[in-house]
Amino acid sequence: MTVKDMLQKYGQDITCKGSDGWNSETYGGFIQPLRYKNKMYLNGVNTVIGFNSQGHYLYLGPPDHDVTKLPEDSWIESCGKKFTVDRAEKVYFKNETVYVWAIIREIVEVD
């Protein structure tokens, strides 16, 4: 079983979207909260109803959905949440990309 097969079989549904109406096909991947070992991810946003800490997450996805190349006005959606990509890199094995990892941040929308 390849890494892509495992992401599809065991991962959650993920879709990449853009402000121009573009949507990727839904694919499998993992999004999990980062465990805070220091204060580097503890910033947040003040909203009308109070302080909302922006959650940072680890994203693992298949190489054919390369979030390293997402346009700036694009985002990732999964489980009813929207995320922006802070940093992303491809992970290689024997010169072949096996998956993409990223640090993503939940988008906090204020009305």
URPE-V304447 format. One record per residue. N is the residue number from 1. RES is the residue in one letter. OMEGA is omega in whole degrees, 0 to 359 (NA if undefined). D_CENTER is the distance of its C-alpha to the mean C-alpha in Angstrom with 2 decimals. Layout:
n = (N | N)
res = (RES | RES)
omega = (OMEGA | OMEGA)
d_center = (D_CENTER | D_CENTER)
This chain:
n = (1 | 2 | 3 | 4 | 5 | 6 | 7 | 8 | 9 | 10 | 11 | 12 | 13 | 14 | 15 | 16 | 17 | 18 | 19 | 20 | 21 | 22 | 23 | 24 | 25 | 26 | 27 | 28 | 29 | 30 | 31 | 32 | 33 | 34 | 35 | 36 | 37 | 38 | 39 | 40 | 41 | 42 | 43 | 44 | 45 | 46 | 47 | 48 | 49 | 50 | 51 | 52 | 53 | 54 | 55 | 56 | 57 | 58 | 59 | 60 | 61 | 62 | 63 | 64 | 65 | 66 | 67 | 68 | 69 | 70 | 71 | 72 | 73 | 74 | 75 | 76 | 77 | 78 | 79 | 80 | 81 | 82 | 83 | 84 | 85 | 86 | 87 | 88 | 89 | 90 | 91 | 92 | 93 | 94 | 95 | 96 | 97 | 98 | 99 | 100 | 101 | 102 | 103 | 104 | 105 | 106 | 107 | 108 | 109 | 110 | 111)
res = (M | T | V | K | D | M | L | Q | K | Y | G | Q | D | I | T | C | K | G | S | D | G | W | N | S | E | T | Y | G | G | F | I | Q | P | L | R | Y | K | N | K | M | Y | L | N | G | V | N | T | V | I | G | F | N | S | Q | G | H | Y | L | Y | L | G | P | P | D | H | D | V | T | K | L | P | E | D | S | W | I | E | S | C | G | K | K | F | T | V | D | R | A | E | K | V | Y | F | K | N | E | T | V | Y | V | W | A | I | I | R | E | I | V | E | V | D)
omega = (180 | 177 | 179 | 178 | 180 | 178 | 181 | 184 | 188 | 184 | 178 | 179 | 181 | 175 | 173 | 183 | 178 | 182 | 179 | 179 | 180 | 175 | 171 | 170 | 177 | 182 | 180 | 177 | 181 | 171 | 181 | 181 | 174 | 177 | 188 | 178 | 174 | 186 | 186 | 181 | 187 | 177 | 182 | 183 | 173 | 179 | 180 | 183 | 178 | 183 | 178 | 179 | 180 | 180 | 174 | 187 | 172 | 178 | 171 | 183 | 182 | 183 | 181 | 170 | 190 | 181 | 174 | 183 | 179 | 175 | 185 | 182 | 180 | 179 | 178 | 176 | 176 | 176 | 177 | 180 | 177 | 182 | 172 | 182 | 176 | 181 | 180 | 178 | 175 | 177 | 187 | 168 | 182 | 176 | 177 | 178 | 181 | 173 | 177 | 175 | 179 | 167 | 181 | 184 | 179 | 178 | 178 | 181 | 180 | 179 | NA)
d_center = (23.28 | 20.65 | 17.15 | 15.99 | 18.47 | 17.24 | 13.59 | 15.23 | 17.86 | 16.28 | 12.60 | 11.51 | 11.48 | 8.48 | 9.52 | 8.84 | 11.45 | 13.70 | 16.39 | 19.05 | 18.41 | 16.68 | 14.60 | 13.49 | 14.93 | 13.23 | 12.28 | 11.70 | 9.05 | 8.42 | 6.45 | 9.17 | 10.53 | 11.85 | 15.61 | 17.35 | 20.04 | 20.82 | 20.35 | 17.82 | 15.03 | 17.61 | 17.92 | 17.79 | 19.14 | 22.63 | 22.90 | 26.10 | 26.02 | 25.14 | 22.56 | 18.94 | 16.96 | 13.40 | 11.39 | 9.24 | 7.05 | 6.86 | 4.62 | 7.58 | 8.31 | 11.69 | 13.29 | 14.43 | 11.06 | 10.80 | 7.90 | 10.46 | 12.63 | 10.92 | 13.60 | 13.47 | 13.94 | 10.98 | 7.88 | 5.54 | 7.75 | 8.51 | 11.64 | 12.78 | 10.11 | 8.47 | 5.74 | 6.63 | 5.95 | 8.79 | 9.47 | 8.90 | 11.75 | 13.35 | 15.20 | 18.72 | 21.57 | 24.92 | 23.64 | 21.30 | 17.49 | 16.59 | 12.79 | 9.95 | 8.32 | 6.23 | 6.68 | 4.63 | 7.33 | 8.56 | 10.74 | 14.29 | 16.64 | 20.29 | 23.06)
